[in-house]
Amino acid sequence: MSYDGKLLARARGELENIRTQNRAEMQRRYAEVTARVPEIRRIDEKLRAHMARLVRLTIAKGPDLKERLDEIRNENLDLQMKRAELLTAAGFKSDYLDEIISCPLCRDTGIYKSGVCKCLDRLYNRELTKELGALMRRGDESFEKFDLTLYPAQVDPASGLVPREVMRKVSDACRRYADNFSAASPNLLFQGGTGLGKTWLSACIARVVAERGFSVCYDTAASALENYERAKFSRDLPEGEEAALRIKRMESCGLMILDDLGTEMTTPMAQSALYTLVNNRLVNGRKTIISTNLTNDELTKRYTPQIASRILGEFQCLPFVGEDIRRMKR
């Protein structure tokens, strides 16, 4: 995975905050324990003195080096046992004063096996998903607040479906998708008219998936595809560099949410950009959610056969039905 330098720096800053908090907690615990058991501090002073002696003896390499080293090690074991006994006698766990490490793999360094550790990768994904603000306009989108009573409970004469029952199944499917999101998850196509909850449920999925440590990007189709044009025609300008970075994020993130497909300008450049984005993500096994007001026939007429076949053939469709909720609320 390629990382954006600025976001990775912010993630490293968060990791440093975690280390700082851990050190502060260790200091608090030490002050708490030594206030009640002063002998602990004296034992620790002896252990540090022994460590200094070990270093001096190792450098000196005298004839009786092994015997003297064994003597110090035995003394250290006795001191450590006494220290543990004092802790437990005072009501503390024997490891209460051990170093606090949040990640056992990298010991909070962010580096594991010459690469980025999973803990730093999760922090990076959090920084990346802070860009979801455009999607989460209200900031309180959640599956629990998805109101099924806004959908008619009567059969819709045109479709023969009960909107409330259909949307209950859609909502449940979205919740399962978010809770179990992985590289094996399908791509989703949210398909239905305006104001039926497509963006809301997209935000719900995004929030849960991001909280589980996956990177999530969101953009409207119009805004996302404009990045490709800016990256091509403003390559040497700051806006071109920013657009190229945005494209890299959209193509590499764990979950891409492309909202309002069909509202963008239909130009050869836009068609090419859409194909590139969708196809690159499919080829690399990265998951995408597309929402659109267009029907299958409208998708086929509007886009090239290559794009239409990928969307209709590689995405699992979830139908959104009912009446325009925004208009009902107004």
Secondary structure, DSSP 8 states (H G I E B T S, - for coil): ----HHHHHHHHHHHHHHHHHHHHHHHHHHHHHHHH-THHHHHHHHHHHHHHHHHHHHHH--TTHHHHHHHHHHHHHHHHHHHHHHHHHTT--TTTTS---S-TTTTTSSEETTEE-HHHHHHHHHHHHGGGGGT-SSS---GGG--GGGS-SS--TTT---HHHHHHHHHHHHHHHHHT-STT--EEEEEE-TTSSHHHHHHHHHHHHHHTT--EEEEEHHHHHHHHHHHHHSTTSHHHHHHHHHHHHHHHSSEEEEEEETSS---HHHHHHHHHHHHHHHHTT-EEEEEES--HHHHHHHS-HHHHHHHHHHEEEEEE-SS-HHHHH-
